[in-house]
Amino acid sequence: MLPILLLLISSCSATTEWWGDLRAHLNPARQAPFYDVTYDEKVNVCPQGLHADAIPEYVYFGTMLATMTVEEHDQCLQKCAEKPRCKAVNFFHPFAYQEKGFCELLTEGQLDNPSLMRPFRKATYYEKIRCRELDDVEDVDEEITEKAPEEMVREKKLDMSKLMKKLSAKVKEFNGAGGFRAARR
């Protein structure tokens, strides 16, 4: 009787892990991941602002360090930056009838256990939360000033002309093969 009970318990937990992986794989986020930079004049911890990688419409169901309500997501990121054990954050955006969002500070992230990432609307998962360095800020300025606007416009025109040439070639190929009538056969 005992071996059957142990077998049943082990299969239940394995089923949950498998289902979680499948859902995350089949339900990609509607928005692409991005990184976030926040600035706060009142904070002395990170004078250059905070930097974090964000995954919208996903949350991590892992071990929590603390929970709280916050006005903006940057307050949540700041709380995590202040705590050395905090690795990631789930921020739940406020609904229409709420004024504040909900913040979960996590002691582990998606790299620790990817199967605990789940799709969740009106929420964003933040990881790799860190203070920006002075070098990071200067690099961004250099990237912005590297290309002059005229060069960017010229590159876009070249790309557009290449696209139009390819498109016209495909239209000629399609029409030469009989067009829509040939496609229906």
URQUI-V104147 format. One line per field, one symbol per residue. ss: DSSP state (H for helix, E for strand, L for the rest). psi: psi as a letter, one per 40 degrees, with the letter a starting at -180 (. if undefined). burial: b if it has 24 or more other ideal C-beta (glycine too) atoms within 12 Angstrom, else e. Layout:
# URQUI-V104147
ss=???
psi=???
burial=???
This chain:
# URQUI-V104147
ss=LHHHHHHHHHHHHHHHHHHHHHHHHHLLLLLLLEEEEELLLLLLLLLLLEEEEEEEEEEELLLEEEEEEELLHHHHHHHHHHLLLLLEEEEELLLLLLLLEEEEEELLLLLLLHHHEEEEEEEEEEEEEEELLHHHHHHHHHHHHHLLHHHHHHHHHHHHHHHHHHHHHHHHHHHHLLHHHHHHL
psi=dddddddddddddddddddddddddegiidiiiiihhihhdehedgdeiihihihifiihgahidiiiiididdddddddddhdehdihhhhiiideidiihhhhieiadddgdeehiihifihhhifhiiiidddddddddddedhiddddddddddddddddddddddddddddeeaddddd.
burial=eeeeeeeeeeeeeeeeeeebeeebeeeebeeeeebbbbebeeeeebebbbbbbbbbbbbbbbebbeeeebeebbbbbbbbbeeeebbbbbbbbeeeeeeebbbbbbebbbeeeebbbbbbeebbbbbbbbbbeeeeeeeeeeeeeeeeeeeeeeeeeeeeeeeeeeeeeeeeeeeeeeeeeeeee
